């Protein structure tokens, strides 16, 4: 029969919490990295022309990033920093700030509020990455869980 000391259980509990936190952070970072690097013309990939859409991706533990007009610079450091500070139980939001991100993802046919006509086929890159979530978790778990 195996006996455990309270100190052993405390050590095991601390290690499990650390591993869980690391798997969570690493999984989200892998997702964010994929969203910034799996770019191209194919369905499921983030479309890239100038890089503005990719650069508008932002992470937050406070709320979904807000949508705004404008040009965006490389935001990868902000994303990594936000993810690195997240704790178990916190929500981490990843969202594009570029106003046209939703139209590129979901598609849009019609006339917008400014009178511009679109016949935009959706790329569904958000759904494509969400469907791969378990892959990101499994890869992170392989790194941190022993």
N, C-alpha and C positions, 0 to 999 in steps of 0.2 A: 504494500500500500504506500502510495506517495503522500507525503505531507508537505504542505506549503506554509511558508512563513508569511506573515503579513507584509514584510518588506519585499518578498518575492512577488507577491500579488500587486503591490504598489508599483514595482518596477515594470511588471508586465503591462499593467494598466497605462502607465505613462508611455511605454513604447507603442502600444496599440493606438493611443491618441495621437502620438507624433506621426505614426505611419498613416493613419487615416487623414490627418491634415495634409501631409505631403502628397498623398494620392489625390486628394481633392484639388489642391493647388496645381499639381502637375497635369491633371486631366484637363482642367480649364485652360492652362497655358498651351497644351497641345492643340486644343480646339482653336484657340485664338491664333496660334501660329499657322494652323492649317487654313484658317479664314484669310490670313494675310499672304500666304504663299501659294495656295492652290488656285491660281488665277489663269484665265485664258478664255478662249472662245466657246468652250463646251458647256453643255447643260450641267448644272451642279457646281460649276466653278465660278468664282467671283470674277465678273468681267473687268478688264483693265484697259484703259485708254491712256489716261494721264496719270493714274495712280491715286487720284483724289478720293475715289470711293474707298479703296483699301486704306488710305491714310485716315479716313474719317472714322474707322472702327475705334471704339473707346470701351474701357472697362470701368465699372463702378460697383462699389458695395453699398452705395446710398440709394441709387435709383437708376432707372433706365436712362442712358445718355440722351440728351435732348437733340432734336433735329434742328439744323440751322443751315443757312446759306453760307457759301464761302469756300475758300480753298483751305485744305488741311495739309499740314506737314506730317512727317513720320511720327506716329503716335505709339510705336512699339514699346518704348521705355515706360510710358504712362500705364500701358496695359500690364506689363510685367510687374510694375510697382503695385498696382491695385490688387492683382492676384496674389502677390507675395504677402500682402497684409491681411488677406481674408482668413477668417477663422471658421471652424466647423459650425454649421448652423446659419452662417451668413449667406445671403444670396449674392451671387456675382452676376451682374448684368453685362452682357456684351452687346453693343448696338452701334449701328452706323449713324453718324451725325448728318451725312449728306442727304439733302431733301429728296433726291432721286433714288435712294437705295431701295425703298419699298417697291417702286415701279420696276426697277431692274430685277428684283427678286421675284415678285409676284406677277409681273406683266401688267399692262394697262392698254386698253383700247378705248379711245374716245377723245374728248376735248377737255383739257384741264381748265382751271379757274382763270388762267391767263389767255385762254383762247387758242392754245397750241394743240394740234391734233397729234395723237400717238397711236401706233399700232405695235406696241412693244410686247414681244413674247417674253414670258417669265423665264428666268434662269434657275430659280429655286435652289440657290446656293445655301440658304439658311436651312432648308429642309434636308438637303444633301448632307450637310455637316451634322445636323441633329441625328440623322439616321446612323451616323458613325460614332456616336457618343460612347457606346460600350467599348469600341476599339481603343478610344483614348483612355478610358478608365483601366482597361486590361493592361495596356502598355505602361501606364503609370504604376499600377499595382506590381507589375513585374520588376520595376525599378526599386520600389521601397519596401515591399513586404517580403520578409524572409521566414 
